Amino acid sequence: MPDEKRSLENLVDPILALAAAGPDRPAIETEVETLSYAGLVDRMAAFAAGLAAAGLVPGDVVALAIREPAAMLVALSGAMLGGFAPIQLDPDSPAGEANRLFDLAQAGLLVGDWPGGDRARPATPFAQVLAAGAGAVAADMRQPGGERPAQINLSSGTTGLRKAVPIAHAQQLGRSRGVIGALGQGPGDRHLPLLQLHFAFGRQAAMRVLLSGGTVVALRLPTDIAGFVRLVERHAITHLEATPGHLRYLLDGIAPDGPLLLPGIRCLAVSTAMLRVGERKTVRRRLTPNLYITYGSNEMGVSACARPEDLDRALATIGRAMPGCEIAIFDETGLEVPAGAVGEIRVRTANAATRYLGDAAASDRSFREGWFRTGDAGRFDGDGLLFLTGRLDDRINFGGVKIYPVEIEDVLREHAGVADVAVVALPSVRSQQMPAAAIIGRGAVDVAALKDHCRARLGPRRSPQHIVLVEAFPLTGTGKVDGPALRQLLTERINGPGGA
């Protein structure tokens, strides 16, 4: 029976069950309305019927470029209810990139506004699709799920063009239930989205809240720290999922000591990039002790999770493998290495994607013998806790000496004059590559003293050859440092007048 259920279950079936059991339970709150679970299901059915009226049939791909969070959640869940596979496009992305992804996914319709203001293709407003299906009943619109495509996720694009990753209903349900269990999510949770929902991280966080019976509180975020804290308190928010960039913004605006600012937060989950040990300490001391670190990808979902008790043992860990996930560390020859040794993190799970759309070469590189090759470097300790070292692609070969940027970054952060740092590899005629550091300073910064500090701690062969002061790092939409843009910035500054 479990296998039969997996073969038929639609990703949004838990939402239908919640609406039947508690129709008046609040599902989505906005500045203008509170949408109950029954109301959400009615709009999901209308949206699914509207897509069918537009000529789509189950299995077709629909592109969504919708800014308003409540509308995006209705469109996403409604499309999946009707058996359509949504792909979310960034409304602010260049038109050329949106067109590439639309064609790659072979989408049959775009709902929302064409990114970049492109009017060469027709787009259908969300309200028009909803109105076309008004009065539809969810039970009539529901299509089986199982191994059929539920959605197409997009990679972050930090290592090149964004890749399209098709995910089945059974895979996404398995992933969601695992994270819901790990984070202890349930009907009492009230979730405030911090990231736009066209990003998979923000979208999946909001969907998990709906799948577990909680409430998504989709409100406009204040730009000041005090306003954010008041918003969280006023709306009784219990659940946040953030990028390190979000937390750095909060931490930069508060004193290092004082009372907890977010005492009502039951779960603050952080993902998408490494949150540093010092930052983890400050988050637990000043925001909430209920910090969770999640590690995963669009290809695998969340593969590991560090709960508060794991962080009590080892603050730098990214946790233990999720139930149903197998994680192993492999060396460059493809052999599994023992605990303590650094190598590539690989993940194997029944909830994994199996390919990238339209990119057989990348699929072959990443999906091999049932394992997904993450491209991340890490190690296990003797107790099964996983630690992330960095990206294999980021490893710097400085004349034969292999250095991970995090090694240099951790040393520079120890210096009182450094507020933040990012290290990248720059080309070198003599040494193939060389490490260079971009520094956001704290007060007056003596670059020569920073170089001396690194040499004393790391030695000359593992220290940055250039240190450049910057006001801010170029970032991607998910708050990660944009590596190519940072390399270009450093190259221009180093080669310009008075280069570092």
C-alpha positions in Angstrom: 0.0 0.0 0.0 2.7 2.6 0.7 4.2 2.1 -2.8 0.7 2.4 -4.3 0.0 5.6 -2.4 3.3 7.0 -3.5 2.5 6.2 -7.1 -0.8 8.2 -6.9 -0.4 11.0 -4.3 -0.5 14.6 -5.5 1.8 17.0 -3.8 -1.1 19.2 -2.7 -3.2 16.3 -1.3 -2.2 17.3 2.3 -3.6 20.7 1.7 -6.9 19.2 0.5 -7.1 17.1 3.6 -6.3 20.0 5.9 -9.1 22.0 4.2 -11.6 19.2 4.7 -10.6 18.8 8.4 -10.4 22.5 9.3 -11.9 24.6 6.5 -11.7 27.9 8.4 -8.1 27.5 9.5 -6.0 30.4 8.2 -3.7 29.4 5.3 -2.4 32.7 4.0 -2.6 36.2 5.6 -1.8 39.4 3.6 -2.3 43.1 4.2 -5.7 42.9 2.5 -7.2 39.5 3.4 -6.9 36.2 5.3 -7.4 33.2 3.1 -8.6 30.1 4.8 -7.6 26.6 3.8 -11.1 26.1 2.2 -10.6 29.4 0.3 -7.2 28.4 -0.8 -8.4 25.1 -2.2 -11.2 26.9 -4.0 -8.7 29.2 -5.7 -6.4 26.3 -6.5 -9.3 24.6 -8.3 -10.2 27.8 -10.2 -6.6 28.3 -11.3 -6.3 24.7 -12.4 -9.5 25.0 -14.4 -8.3 28.3 -15.9 -5.2 26.7 -17.2 -7.3 23.9 -18.7 -9.5 26.6 -20.3 -6.4 28.2 -21.8 -5.7 24.9 -23.6 -3.2 23.2 -21.3 -3.5 19.5 -20.6 -2.1 17.5 -17.6 1.6 17.1 -18.0 2.1 20.5 -19.7 4.5 23.0 -18.3 3.2 26.5 -17.2 5.7 29.3 -16.5 4.9 31.6 -13.5 6.3 35.1 -13.2 4.1 36.5 -10.3 5.4 38.9 -7.7 2.6 38.8 -5.1 3.3 35.9 -2.7 -0.3 34.8 -2.1 -1.0 34.7 -5.8 2.2 32.8 -6.4 1.2 30.2 -3.8 -2.3 29.8 -5.3 -0.8 29.5 -8.8 1.8 27.0 -7.8 -0.4 24.7 -5.8 -3.3 25.1 -8.3 -1.1 24.1 -11.2 0.1 21.0 -9.4 -3.5 20.1 -8.4 -4.5 20.0 -12.1 -1.5 18.0 -13.1 0.5 20.8 -14.7 4.2 21.3 -14.0 5.0 24.9 -13.0 8.4 26.6 -13.6 8.9 29.8 -11.7 10.7 32.7 -13.5 12.2 35.7 -11.8 10.1 38.7 -12.8 13.2 40.9 -12.7 15.4 38.6 -14.8 16.6 39.7 -18.3 14.1 38.8 -21.0 16.7 36.7 -22.8 17.2 34.5 -19.8 13.5 34.1 -19.2 13.0 33.2 -22.9 15.8 30.6 -22.7 14.2 28.9 -19.6 10.7 29.1 -21.1 11.9 27.3 -24.2 14.1 24.8 -22.3 11.1 23.7 -20.2 8.8 23.7 -23.3 6.3 25.7 -21.4 2.9 26.2 -23.0 1.8 29.4 -21.2 3.2 32.2 -19.1 1.1 33.5 -16.3 2.1 36.9 -14.9 4.3 39.5 -16.6 7.2 38.7 -19.0 10.5 39.4 -17.3 12.4 42.3 -18.7 9.2 43.7 -20.1 9.4 41.4 -23.2 6.2 41.8 -25.2 7.2 39.5 -28.0 5.4 36.6 -26.4 1.8 36.7 -25.0 1.4 36.5 -21.2 -1.8 35.9 -19.3 -2.6 37.8 -16.1 -3.1 35.7 -13.0 -6.5 37.2 -12.3 -7.6 36.3 -15.8 -6.7 32.6 -15.3 -8.4 32.6 -12.0 -11.6 34.1 -13.3 -11.7 31.7 -16.2 -11.9 28.8 -13.8 -14.3 30.3 -11.2 -16.6 27.8 -9.6 -14.4 24.7 -10.3 -14.3 22.0 -7.7 -11.0 20.7 -6.4 -12.1 17.0 -6.5 -12.9 17.4 -10.2 -9.6 19.1 -11.0 -7.3 16.8 -9.1 -4.9 14.7 -11.1 -2.8 11.8 -9.8 0.7 12.7 -8.8 3.3 10.0 -7.9 6.2 9.9 -10.4 4.5 12.5 -12.7 6.3 15.9 -12.9 5.2 18.2 -10.1 7.4 21.2 -10.9 10.6 22.3 -12.5 13.1 23.9 -10.1 15.9 26.2 -11.2 19.5 26.1 -9.8 20.8 29.4 -8.3 23.1 30.0 -11.3 26.1 30.9 -9.1 28.3 28.4 -11.1 27.0 29.3 -14.5 23.7 29.3 -16.4 20.7 28.3 -14.3 19.8 24.6 -14.8 16.2 23.3 -14.9 15.6 20.4 -12.6 12.3 18.4 -13.0 10.9 17.0 -9.7 8.1 14.5 -9.4 5.2 14.7 -6.9 6.5 11.7 -4.9 10.0 13.1 -4.7 8.9 16.6 -3.5 6.4 15.1 -1.0 9.1 12.9 0.4 11.5 15.9 0.7 8.9 18.1 2.3 7.8 15.5 4.9 11.4 14.9 5.9 12.0 18.6 6.5 8.7 19.1 8.3 9.7 16.3 10.7 13.3 17.7 11.2 12.1 21.2 11.9 9.1 20.1 13.9 6.6 22.0 11.8 2.9 21.8 12.5 -0.5 23.6 12.5 0.6 26.2 15.1 3.4 27.6 13.0 3.1 31.1 11.5 5.7 31.6 8.8 7.0 35.0 7.5 8.6 34.6 4.0 11.9 36.5 3.8 12.8 35.6 0.2 10.8 36.1 -3.0 8.9 32.9 -4.0 10.4 32.6 -7.4 13.5 31.3 -5.6 13.1 27.6 -4.8 14.4 28.1 -1.2 11.6 30.6 -0.3 9.0 28.8 -2.3 9.6 25.4 -0.7 9.7 26.9 2.8 6.2 28.5 2.3 4.8 25.3 0.7 6.0 23.2 3.6 4.1 25.5 6.0 0.9 24.9 4.0 1.5 21.1 3.8 1.9 21.0 7.6 -1.2 23.1 8.4 0.5 26.3 9.4 -0.1 29.9 8.2 2.0 31.8 5.7 2.0 35.5 6.8 2.9 37.2 3.5 3.5 40.8 4.5 5.7 43.6 3.2 9.0 43.5 5.1 10.2 46.7 6.9 13.6 48.0 5.9 14.8 48.7 9.5 15.7 46.2 12.2 13.3 47.6 14.8 10.4 47.5 12.4 11.2 43.9 11.5 11.2 42.8 15.2 7.9 44.6 15.8 6.4 42.9 12.7 7.5 39.5 14.0 6.0 40.2 17.5 2.8 41.8 16.3 1.9 38.9 14.0 3.1 36.2 16.4 5.6 34.7 13.9 7.0 31.4 15.0 8.9 30.2 11.9 11.5 31.9 9.7 13.7 30.5 7.0 16.6 32.7 6.0 19.7 33.0 4.0 23.0 34.0 5.7 22.5 37.4 3.9 19.3 38.0 5.8 20.9 37.2 9.1 24.0 39.3 8.4 21.7 42.3 7.8 20.0 41.7 11.1 23.2 41.1 13.0 24.9 44.2 11.6 22.2 46.4 13.0 22.2 45.2 16.6 24.6 45.3 19.5 26.5 42.1 20.2 25.1 41.8 23.7 21.6 42.2 25.1 18.3 40.3 25.4 16.9 38.0 22.7 15.2 40.0 20.0 13.1 37.1 18.6 12.1 35.1 21.6 8.9 33.9 20.0 10.7 32.2 17.1 10.4 28.4 17.6 12.5 27.6 14.5 14.9 29.8 12.5 16.2 27.6 9.7 19.2 28.9 7.6 20.3 27.5 4.3 21.7 28.2 0.8 25.2 29.1 2.0 27.6 28.7 4.9 26.7 30.6 8.1 30.0 31.2 9.9 30.6 29.9 13.4 30.9 33.4 14.9 27.6 34.4 13.3 25.9 31.2 14.6 27.0 32.2 18.1 25.5 35.7 17.8 22.3 34.4 16.2 21.7 32.0 19.1 22.7 34.7 21.7 20.8 37.7 20.3 18.0 36.4 18.0 16.9 32.9 19.1 18.6 29.8 20.4 16.3 27.7 18.1 18.7 27.8 15.1 18.6 25.0 12.5 21.1 24.7 9.7 19.9 22.9 6.6 22.1 21.7 3.8 20.8 20.6 0.4 20.2 21.5 -3.3 17.4 21.7 -5.8 18.6 18.3 -7.2 18.4 16.5 -3.8 16.3 18.6 -1.5 17.5 19.0 2.1 20.1 16.3 2.6 21.3 17.1 6.1 20.0 19.2 9.1 21.8 20.5 12.2 19.3 20.8 15.1 20.0 22.9 18.1 21.3 19.9 20.0 23.8 19.2 17.2 25.0 22.8 17.3 25.5 22.4 21.1 28.0 19.7 20.3 29.7 21.2 17.3 28.7 24.7 16.3 30.4 24.4 12.8 28.4 21.4 11.7 25.8 21.2 9.0 24.2 18.3 10.8 23.3 14.7 10.1 21.9 13.0 7.1 18.1 13.3 6.8 16.1 10.1 7.1 16.1 8.3 3.7 19.3 10.1 2.7 22.7 8.5 2.4 25.7 10.9 2.4 29.3 9.8 1.8 32.6 11.5 1.2 34.7 10.5 -1.9 38.2 11.4 -3.0 39.3 12.5 -6.4 39.7 8.8 -7.6 36.1 8.0 -6.7 36.9 6.0 -3.5 35.0 6.6 -0.3 37.1 8.1 2.5 36.9 7.6 6.3 35.7 10.0 8.9 38.0 13.0 9.2 39.1 13.0 5.6 38.0 15.9 3.3 36.5 15.0 -0.1 33.5 15.5 -2.3 30.1 15.2 -0.6 27.8 12.9 -2.5 24.1 12.2 -1.8 21.8 9.2 -2.6 18.1 9.2 -1.9 14.8 8.0 -3.4 13.7 11.7 -3.5 16.5 12.8 -5.8 16.1 14.3 -9.3 17.7 12.3 -12.0 18.6 14.8 -14.7 18.8 18.4 -15.9 16.5 19.4 -18.7 18.3 19.8 -22.0 21.8 19.2 -20.6 22.9 15.6 -21.0 26.5 16.4 -20.3 25.8 18.1 -17.0 23.4 15.3 -16.1 26.1 12.7 -16.7 28.6 14.7 -14.6 26.3 15.2 -11.6 24.1 12.0 -11.5 26.2 8.9 -11.4 25.5 5.3 -10.2 22.6 6.6 -8.1 24.7 9.3 -6.4 24.4 13.1 -6.9 27.8 14.7 -7.0 27.3 18.0 -5.1 30.6 19.6 -6.0 30.9 20.5 -2.3 33.9 19.6 -0.2 33.3 18.3 3.3 34.1 15.7 6.0 32.4 13.7 8.7 33.5 13.6 12.3 33.6 10.4 14.3 30.0 10.9 15.5 28.4 11.2 12.1 28.2 15.0 12.0 28.9 16.6 8.6 31.1 19.6 8.1 31.2 21.8 4.9 34.6 23.0 3.8 33.6 24.8 0.6 33.0 24.3 -3.1 35.5 22.0 -5.0 35.4 24.5 -7.8 36.4 27.2 -5.4 39.5 25.4 -4.2 42.6 27.5 -5.1 45.7 25.9 -6.6 48.4 28.3 -5.6 51.5 26.9 -7.2 50.6 23.4 -6.1 49.3 24.4 -2.7 45.6 23.6 -2.5 43.6 26.1 -0.4 39.9 26.5 0.3 38.7 30.1 0.6 37.1 29.4 3.9 40.5 28.7 5.5 41.6 32.2 4.7 38.2 33.8 5.5 38.1 32.3 9.0 41.6 33.7 9.8 40.7 37.2 8.5 37.5 37.3 10.5 39.5 36.9 13.6 40.9 40.4 13.0 39.1 43.2 14.7 39.3 45.4 11.6 37.3 42.9 9.5 33.5 43.0 9.4 33.2 40.6 6.5 35.4 38.9 3.9 35.2 36.9 0.7 38.1 35.1 -0.9 38.3 34.0 -4.5 40.9 32.7 -6.9 42.4 35.1 -9.5 44.6 33.9 -12.4 48.3 34.0 -12.0 51.0 33.6 -14.6 53.5 32.2 -12.2 51.3 30.1 -9.9 48.3 29.2 -12.0 46.0 30.7 -9.4 46.4 33.0 -6.4 44.1 33.8 -3.5 42.7 37.3 -3.2 40.5 38.7 -0.4 37.8 41.3 -0.6 37.3 43.0 2.9 34.5 45.0 4.3 36.3 46.9 7.0 35.3 47.9 10.5 36.7 51.3 11.3 40.2 52.2 10.0 41.8 49.2 8.3 45.5 48.6 7.9 45.8 46.3 4.9 49.5 45.6 5.6 48.5 44.5 9.2 45.9 42.1 7.7 48.5 40.6 5.4 50.9 40.1 8.4 48.1 38.5 10.4 47.4 36.0 7.6 51.1 35.2 7.2 51.5 34.6 10.9 48.5 32.2 11.0 48.7 30.5 7.6 52.2 31.0 6.3 53.1 32.8 3.1 52.0 30.0 0.7 48.4 29.9 2.1 47.9 33.7 2.6 46.0 36.1 0.2 48.3 37.7 -2.3 46.0 40.7 -2.5 43.6 42.3 0.0 41.2 44.8 -1.3 38.8 47.0 0.7 35.3 47.1 -0.6 32.0 48.7 0.6 29.9 45.7 -0.3 30.1 42.3 -2.0 28.2 41.7 -5.3 25.4 39.2 -4.3 23.1 36.9 -6.1 19.3 37.0 -5.5 19.6 34.4 -2.7 22.2 36.4 -0.8 25.3 34.4 -1.9 28.5 36.2 -3.0 28.5 36.4 -6.8 31.9 34.8 -7.5 32.4 35.9 -11.1 31.3 39.5 -10.3 33.6 39.6 -7.3 36.6 38.3 -9.4 35.9 41.0 -11.9 35.7 43.7 -9.3 39.0 42.6 -7.6 40.8 42.4 -10.9 39.8 45.9 -11.8 40.8 47.2 -8.4 44.1 45.4 -8.4 45.1 46.4 -11.9 43.8 49.9 -11.6 45.6 53.0 -10.2 47.1 52.3 -6.8 46.1 48.6 -7.0 46.3 46.5 -3.8 
